[in-house]
Amino acid sequence: MHELYIENDFVAIIDFLPSADRKAMQVSQKLFQLLTAERIRAAYMPCETSAQFAASFNWLGARSKEGRIFIIHLIGHGTVNGLVMPHGAVVAWKNLSPLFLKLDPAVVRKCFLNLSCCRGINGIKLNDHLPASSTFFGVIGPSRDISPTEAIKMNAMFYRKMIQGRKINRIIDDINQRFTHQIIYGLTSAGYRRLKPPTG
């Protein structure tokens, strides 16, 4: 992954787990506590419905028009084909892409997605349905299913090392070494476009 070293104004934690899973797993709550303890600004947005999930992007759209730079950290269930909303339906990447069009293009190109979701790296496929001017810098996420414990450990390691000034591609390497296997990947949107075979 190309090195990204941009100062962020805050971390936007969007938790779209079903409420029972959110209460049992505590992934987003522990992340918010960690960021708060480290004096990193964070916005915590638990979503009980797909409408609330969409509303969180309306809020981020307004912040982006103020010129705010942020990390979008998605916490929920995921699949290769999309994200699982709280009511259980899978929303395909294509149908999620309009949410990112709510973000100011000049800002979203400096932002990246961190997905604490099973198969989260597949979020890079959002780029297939977005104009190049409105794609985020890149995406970080696992290529396989992960447990809540793994997600909590990865999140803590990721942000602690970011606080220390470690660059994102190096943090990904550190996490994989800690887990002793490739659990997390990172791709830039530009790199993904170069890797994709031409269509037509």
C-alpha contacts under 8 A as a table, 3 or more apart, distances in Angstrom:
res1	aa1	res2	aa2	distance
1	M	169	N	5.56
1	M	186	G	5.67
1	M	187	L	5.32
1	M	188	T	6.07
1	M	191	G	7.85
2	H	169	N	7.03
2	H	187	L	7.95
2	H	188	T	6.73
3	E	167	K	6.32
3	E	168	I	6.38
3	E	169	N	6.03
4	L	167	K	6.52
4	L	168	I	6.21
4	L	169	N	7.81
5	Y	167	K	6.28
5	Y	168	I	7.54
6	I	110	K	7.46
7	E	69	I	7.63
8	N	11	V	7.53
8	N	68	R	7.88
8	N	69	I	5.13
8	N	70	F	5.07
8	N	71	I	6.91
9	D	41	R	7.01
9	D	68	R	6.13
9	D	69	I	5.36
9	D	70	F	5.59
10	F	40	I	6.74
10	F	41	R	4.70
10	F	42	A	5.16
10	F	43	A	7.20
10	F	69	I	7.14
10	F	70	F	5.06
10	F	71	I	6.69
11	V	40	I	7.70
11	V	41	R	6.40
11	V	42	A	4.62
11	V	43	A	6.28
11	V	70	F	5.47
11	V	71	I	4.76
11	V	72	I	6.23
11	V	73	H	6.89
12	A	42	A	5.79
12	A	43	A	4.84
12	A	44	Y	6.32
12	A	45	M	7.55
12	A	70	F	6.67
12	A	71	I	5.96
12	A	72	I	4.94
12	A	73	H	5.82
13	I	28	S	7.02
13	I	32	F	7.70
13	I	42	A	7.05
13	I	43	A	5.94
13	I	44	Y	4.87
13	I	45	M	5.94
13	I	72	I	6.40
13	I	73	H	4.84
13	I	74	L	6.10
13	I	75	I	7.29
14	I	44	Y	6.39
14	I	45	M	4.90
14	I	46	P	6.04
14	I	47	C	7.18
14	I	53	F	7.45
14	I	56	S	7.29
14	I	72	I	7.39
14	I	73	H	6.13
14	I	74	L	4.99
14	I	75	I	6.14
15	D	22	R	7.88
15	D	28	S	6.48
15	D	44	Y	7.76
15	D	45	M	6.14
15	D	46	P	4.69
15	D	47	C	5.87
15	D	74	L	6.08
15	D	75	I	4.67
15	D	76	G	5.98
16	F	46	P	6.21
16	F	47	C	4.88
16	F	48	E	6.63
16	F	49	T	7.59
16	F	50	S	7.94
16	F	53	F	6.73
16	F	74	L	7.68
16	F	75	I	6.27
16	F	76	G	5.13
16	F	77	H	7.84
16	F	85	M	6.23
16	F	86	P	5.82
17	L	20	A	8.00
17	L	21	D	6.03
17	L	22	R	5.60
17	L	47	C	7.43
17	L	48	E	7.69
17	L	75	I	6.88
17	L	76	G	4.53
17	L	77	H	6.48
17	L	85	M	7.15
17	L	86	P	5.47
18	P	21	D	5.35
18	P	22	R	6.17
18	P	48	E	6.67
18	P	85	M	7.73
18	P	86	P	4.40
18	P	87	H	6.96
19	S	22	R	4.95
19	S	23	K	6.17
19	S	48	E	6.60
19	S	86	P	7.55
20	A	23	K	5.23
20	A	24	A	6.17
21	D	24	A	5.01
21	D	25	M	5.65
21	D	26	Q	7.94
22	R	25	M	5.39
22	R	26	Q	5.61
22	R	27	V	7.16
22	R	28	S	7.66
23	K	26	Q	5.70
25	M	148	P	5.93
26	Q	29	Q	5.19
26	Q	30	K	6.02
27	V	30	K	5.47
27	V	31	L	6.31
27	V	75	I	7.54
27	V	148	P	6.41
27	V	151	A	6.97
27	V	152	I	5.71
28	S	31	L	4.96
28	S	32	F	6.06
28	S	44	Y	7.92
28	S	75	I	6.72
29	Q	32	F	5.14
29	Q	33	Q	6.18
30	K	33	Q	5.03
30	K	34	L	6.12
30	K	152	I	7.22
31	L	34	L	5.08
31	L	35	L	6.23
31	L	152	I	7.19
31	L	155	N	6.74
31	L	156	A	6.98
32	F	35	L	5.20
32	F	36	T	6.06
32	F	42	A	6.80
32	F	44	Y	6.93
33	Q	36	T	5.13
33	Q	37	A	6.04
34	L	37	A	5.14
34	L	38	E	6.22
34	L	156	A	7.09
35	L	38	E	5.06
35	L	39	R	6.11
35	L	40	I	4.97
35	L	41	R	6.95
35	L	42	A	6.78
35	L	159	Y	7.71
36	T	39	R	4.92
36	T	40	I	5.67
36	T	41	R	6.74
36	T	42	A	7.21
37	A	40	I	7.62
45	M	56	S	6.85
47	C	50	S	7.21
47	C	52	Q	5.18
47	C	53	F	5.42
47	C	86	P	7.60
48	E	52	Q	6.54
48	E	53	F	7.81
48	E	86	P	6.05
49	T	52	Q	5.24
49	T	53	F	6.42
49	T	85	M	7.04
49	T	86	P	5.74
49	T	87	H	6.87
50	S	53	F	4.84
50	S	54	A	6.26
50	S	85	M	5.88
50	S	86	P	6.86
50	S	87	H	7.85
51	A	54	A	5.10
51	A	55	A	6.13
52	Q	55	A	4.80
52	Q	56	S	6.28
53	F	56	S	5.36
53	F	57	F	7.13
54	A	57	F	5.41
54	A	58	N	6.71
54	A	99	L	6.65
55	A	58	N	4.90
55	A	59	W	6.42
56	S	59	W	5.14
56	S	60	L	6.29
57	F	60	L	4.81
57	F	61	G	5.85
57	F	99	L	6.10
57	F	100	F	7.31
57	F	102	K	6.81
57	F	103	L	7.61
58	N	61	G	4.98
58	N	62	A	6.46
58	N	99	L	7.91
58	N	102	K	6.53
59	W	62	A	5.26
59	W	63	R	6.47
60	L	63	R	4.95
60	L	64	S	6.03
60	L	102	K	7.98
60	L	103	L	6.76
61	G	64	S	5.06
61	G	65	K	6.35
61	G	102	K	5.12
61	G	103	L	4.33
61	G	104	D	6.53
62	A	65	K	5.22
62	A	66	E	6.68
62	A	103	L	7.65
63	R	66	E	5.11
63	R	67	G	6.76
63	R	68	R	5.63
64	S	67	G	5.01
64	S	68	R	5.06
64	S	69	I	6.82
64	S	103	L	5.85
64	S	104	D	5.44
64	S	107	V	5.94
64	S	108	V	7.52
65	K	68	R	7.31
65	K	103	L	7.42
65	K	104	D	5.70
65	K	107	V	7.91
67	G	107	V	6.44
68	R	107	V	7.18
69	I	107	V	6.19
69	I	108	V	7.72
69	I	110	K	6.92
69	I	111	C	6.39
70	F	111	C	5.82
70	F	112	F	7.77
71	I	111	C	5.73
71	I	112	F	5.58
71	I	113	L	6.21
71	I	114	N	7.21
72	I	111	C	7.39
72	I	112	F	6.37
72	I	113	L	4.92
72	I	114	N	6.18
73	H	113	L	5.87
73	H	114	N	4.62
73	H	115	L	5.76
73	H	116	S	7.32
74	L	113	L	7.36
74	L	114	N	6.26
74	L	115	L	4.82
74	L	116	S	6.03
74	L	117	C	7.33
75	I	115	L	6.21
75	I	116	S	4.85
75	I	117	C	5.88
76	G	83	L	7.56
76	G	84	V	7.16
76	G	85	M	7.90
76	G	116	S	6.70
76	G	117	C	5.34
77	H	83	L	6.22
77	H	84	V	5.27
77	H	85	M	7.63
77	H	117	C	5.21
77	H	118	C	6.03
78	G	82	G	6.10
78	G	83	L	4.42
78	G	84	V	5.54
78	G	117	C	5.05
78	G	118	C	4.84
78	G	119	R	5.99
78	G	120	G	6.32
79	T	82	G	5.35
79	T	83	L	6.06
79	T	84	V	7.38
79	T	90	V	7.92
79	T	118	C	6.21
79	T	119	R	5.51
79	T	120	G	7.39
79	T	122	N	7.88
80	V	119	R	5.72
80	V	120	G	7.70
80	V	122	N	5.72
81	N	90	V	7.88
81	N	91	V	7.96
81	N	92	A	5.58
81	N	93	W	6.51
81	N	122	N	7.42
82	G	90	V	6.06
82	G	91	V	5.42
82	G	92	A	4.25
82	G	93	W	4.97
82	G	122	N	7.71
82	G	123	G	7.35
83	L	90	V	5.44
83	L	91	V	5.44
83	L	92	A	6.69
83	L	93	W	7.51
84	V	87	H	7.91
84	V	88	G	5.70
84	V	89	A	5.53
84	V	90	V	4.31
84	V	91	V	6.26
85	M	88	G	5.40
85	M	89	A	5.59
85	M	90	V	6.25
85	M	91	V	6.98
86	P	89	A	7.60
91	V	95	N	6.31
91	V	96	L	6.71
92	A	95	N	5.30
92	A	96	L	6.36
93	W	96	L	4.97
93	W	97	S	6.11
93	W	123	G	7.13
93	W	125	K	6.54
93	W	126	L	5.34
93	W	129	H	7.84
94	K	97	S	5.37
94	K	98	P	7.95
94	K	126	L	6.49
94	K	128	D	7.70
94	K	129	H	5.72
95	N	98	P	6.70
96	L	99	L	5.83
96	L	100	F	7.65
96	L	126	L	7.51
97	S	100	F	5.52
97	S	101	L	7.01
97	S	126	L	5.77
97	S	129	H	6.17
97	S	130	L	6.46
98	P	101	L	5.10
98	P	102	K	7.09
98	P	130	L	7.99
99	L	102	K	5.59
99	L	103	L	7.78
100	F	103	L	5.55
100	F	134	S	7.40
100	F	135	T	7.87
101	L	104	D	7.48
101	L	105	P	7.75
101	L	130	L	7.77
101	L	134	S	6.53
103	L	107	V	7.22
103	L	108	V	6.07
103	L	134	S	7.83
104	D	107	V	5.38
104	D	108	V	6.05
104	D	134	S	7.68
105	P	108	V	5.15
105	P	109	R	6.17
105	P	133	S	6.02
105	P	134	S	4.73
105	P	135	T	7.51
106	A	109	R	5.84
106	A	110	K	7.38
106	A	133	S	7.95
106	A	134	S	7.83
107	V	110	K	5.49
107	V	111	C	6.73
108	V	111	C	4.97
108	V	112	F	7.70
108	V	134	S	6.49
108	V	135	T	6.56
108	V	136	F	4.99
108	V	137	F	7.28
109	R	112	F	7.90
109	R	133	S	7.49
109	R	134	S	6.56
109	R	135	T	5.79
109	R	136	F	4.44
109	R	137	F	5.01
110	K	136	F	6.45
110	K	137	F	5.49
111	C	136	F	5.42
111	C	137	F	5.53
111	C	138	G	7.48
112	F	136	F	5.51
112	F	137	F	5.19
112	F	138	G	4.93
112	F	139	V	5.62
112	F	140	I	7.80
113	L	136	F	7.47
113	L	138	G	6.42
113	L	139	V	4.64
113	L	140	I	6.17
114	N	139	V	5.92
114	N	140	I	4.81
114	N	141	G	6.08
115	L	120	G	5.18
115	L	121	I	7.22
115	L	123	G	7.73
115	L	139	V	7.53
115	L	140	I	6.17
115	L	141	G	4.98
115	L	142	P	7.75
116	S	120	G	6.52
116	S	141	G	6.41
116	S	142	P	7.60
116	S	151	A	5.92
116	S	155	N	7.91
117	C	120	G	4.85
117	C	141	G	7.20
117	C	142	P	7.28
117	C	145	D	7.61
117	C	146	I	7.22
118	C	142	P	6.50
118	C	143	S	7.22
118	C	144	R	5.85
118	C	145	D	4.20
118	C	146	I	5.43
119	R	122	N	6.00
119	R	141	G	7.06
119	R	142	P	5.36
119	R	143	S	4.49
119	R	144	R	4.83
119	R	145	D	5.81
120	G	123	G	5.77
120	G	140	I	7.38
120	G	141	G	4.48
120	G	142	P	5.16
120	G	143	S	6.26
120	G	144	R	7.86
121	I	124	I	6.18
121	I	139	V	6.56
121	I	140	I	5.90
121	I	141	G	4.25
121	I	142	P	5.39
121	I	143	S	5.56
121	I	184	I	7.81
121	I	185	Y	6.51
121	I	186	G	7.19
121	I	187	L	7.94
122	N	125	K	5.71
122	N	141	G	7.84
122	N	143	S	7.31
123	G	126	L	5.77
123	G	139	V	6.81
124	I	127	N	5.97
124	I	138	G	7.19
124	I	139	V	5.95
124	I	187	L	7.27
124	I	189	S	6.96
124	I	192	Y	7.44
125	K	128	D	5.43
125	K	129	H	7.68
126	L	129	H	5.62
126	L	130	L	6.60
127	N	130	L	5.09
127	N	131	P	7.50
127	N	132	A	7.64
127	N	135	T	6.20
127	N	189	S	6.82
127	N	193	R	7.96
130	L	134	S	6.28
130	L	135	T	6.24
131	P	134	S	5.51
131	P	135	T	6.68
132	A	135	T	5.49
135	T	189	S	6.75
136	F	139	V	7.89
136	F	189	S	6.68
137	F	188	T	5.67
137	F	189	S	5.66
137	F	190	A	7.65
138	G	186	G	7.19
138	G	187	L	5.46
138	G	188	T	3.81
138	G	189	S	4.98
138	G	190	A	7.98
139	V	186	G	5.70
139	V	187	L	5.53
139	V	188	T	6.37
139	V	189	S	7.63
140	I	184	I	7.04
140	I	185	Y	5.73
140	I	186	G	4.41
140	I	187	L	6.68
141	G	184	I	5.33
141	G	185	Y	5.60
141	G	186	G	6.64
142	P	145	D	7.31
142	P	146	I	7.41
142	P	183	I	5.51
142	P	184	I	4.20
142	P	185	Y	5.94
143	S	183	I	6.78
143	S	184	I	6.56
143	S	185	Y	7.04
144	R	183	I	7.22
146	I	150	E	6.15
146	I	151	A	6.70
147	S	150	E	5.18
147	S	151	A	6.31
148	P	151	A	5.01
148	P	152	I	6.17
149	T	152	I	5.20
149	T	153	K	6.26
150	E	153	K	5.18
150	E	154	M	6.07
151	A	154	M	5.17
151	A	155	N	6.05
152	I	155	N	5.22
152	I	156	A	6.20
153	K	156	A	5.28
153	K	157	M	6.20
154	M	157	M	5.22
154	M	158	F	5.94
154	M	175	I	6.68
155	N	158	F	5.09
155	N	159	Y	6.28
156	A	159	Y	5.64
156	A	160	R	6.05
157	M	160	R	5.30
157	M	161	K	6.09
157	M	175	I	7.04
158	F	161	K	5.49
158	F	162	M	6.20
158	F	171	I	6.26
158	F	172	I	7.72
158	F	175	I	7.48
159	Y	162	M	4.82
159	Y	163	I	6.08
160	R	163	I	5.15
160	R	164	Q	6.49
161	K	164	Q	4.95
161	K	165	G	6.56
161	K	166	R	5.56
161	K	171	I	6.61
162	M	165	G	5.09
162	M	166	R	5.19
162	M	167	K	6.79
162	M	168	I	7.23
162	M	171	I	7.53
163	I	166	R	7.40
166	R	170	R	6.61
166	R	171	I	6.44
167	K	170	R	5.41
167	K	171	I	6.25
168	I	171	I	4.93
168	I	172	I	6.29
169	N	172	I	5.19
169	N	173	D	6.51
169	N	186	G	7.16
170	R	173	D	5.07
170	R	174	D	6.23
171	I	174	D	4.94
171	I	175	I	6.19
172	I	175	I	5.21
172	I	176	N	6.29
172	I	184	I	6.54
172	I	185	Y	6.70
172	I	186	G	7.20
173	D	176	N	5.23
173	D	177	Q	6.19
174	D	177	Q	5.14
174	D	178	R	6.16
175	I	178	R	5.03
175	I	179	F	6.30
175	I	183	I	7.87
175	I	184	I	7.43
176	N	179	F	5.14
176	N	180	T	5.86
176	N	181	H	5.42
176	N	182	Q	5.05
176	N	183	I	5.83
176	N	184	I	6.56
177	Q	180	T	4.72
177	Q	181	H	6.44
177	Q	182	Q	7.80
178	R	181	H	7.96
179	F	182	Q	7.55
179	F	183	I	7.17
182	Q	185	Y	7.53
187	L	191	G	6.55
187	L	192	Y	6.52
188	T	191	G	5.08
188	T	192	Y	6.14
189	S	192	Y	5.05
189	S	193	R	6.27
190	A	193	R	5.24
190	A	194	R	6.41
191	G	194	R	5.10
191	G	195	L	6.23
192	Y	195	L	5.07
192	Y	196	K	6.23
193	R	196	K	5.35
194	R	197	P	7.89
